[in-house]
């Protein structure tokens, strides 16, 4: 299950929960890379410069702030969730971290 709203409200009965998070700069770089530009860790042209990346990060910060402070189902990690900061992780590393978490925290 994935999504910004699957934490304490949607996955209430889950035996174990993870809460992936990443800084706005890292997320903005991933978005830019997903649109064919250069990601936050890359170099070179295509996809805009630092100003575009900062604007994207600002939009993400505003979204996070709004989602975290809304009255119904605010964006937050469940009290028992393991927080996984993916800011500097590749997709492969993120998958490995989640699999490792599942293997250590789930029975059987």
N, C-alpha and C positions, 0 to 999 in steps of 0.2 A: 504494500500500500504506500502511496506517495502523495504528497500534497501539503500545502501550508496549514491545512485545517484538520489534520488527522491525528493530532496529539491527544490531549486529555479528554476531548469530547467524543471523537469518533471511535478511537481505539481503546476505550475505557477498559474493556475486559481482556486486553492482550496480556499474555504472561510476561512479556518483556517488550520494552519500547526503546527505540533510539530516536534522537532528535538531531538530525543533521542541520548544521548551520554553517554559514560562511560570511566573511566580511563583505560589505558592499563593493569594495574595490575588486575583490576576487570574482564576485558574481557578475559585476559589470563587464569584466574582462571575458568571462565565459559567454555572456550574451553577445558581446561583440564578435568573438570567435565563431559563435554559432551562426552569425549573419555573414560569415565569410571574411571578417576582418582579422586582425591580429589580437590575440588574447592578452590578458594582463601580464603574462610572463613572457610573451613573445616580443620580437623586435621587427622592424621593417614596416612597410607601408600597407595600405589597404584598410578600410574600415574606420578611418578617422583617427584623430590624435588624442592627446591627453585631455584636452578640454571636453571632447565627446565622452570619453571614459568617465570623467568627473561628473558630468551631467547625468549620465546613466546611474552612477553610484548614488548621486543625490536623490534621484527618483526612487531607487531601491530603499534608501534610508527612510524616505518619507512614507513609503508603502509599509515598511516594517513598523514604523512608529504608529501609523494608523491601525494596522492589524494587531499590534501588541496592546493597544489601549482601548479597543472597541469593547462595548458592554457585553456583547454576546460572543462566547467562544474566542477570547483573545488568543493571539498567537503566542504560545509559550510552551516550554518543555513541561511534560508531566513531571510530578515530583519524583517518580521512580524511573524516569527516562535517563538513558546514557546520552550525554551531549557529545556529538561528534563534529568537531570543527574541520570542515573540508576546504577551508580557504586555500591552502597550499597543496591540496591533494589532487592528483589526476583522477579521472574517472575510474581507472583500474584500481588505484589505491583506495578510493572510496568504497568500491565493491569489496575489496579484500578486508577492509576495516569492518564493514557490516557483517560479512560472513564470519569473521573472527569473533565478533561480538555475539552473534547467534550461536556459534559453537560453544562459547564459554558460558553463556547465560541460559541456554535452553536445555531442558532435560533430554537425555537420550542421545 
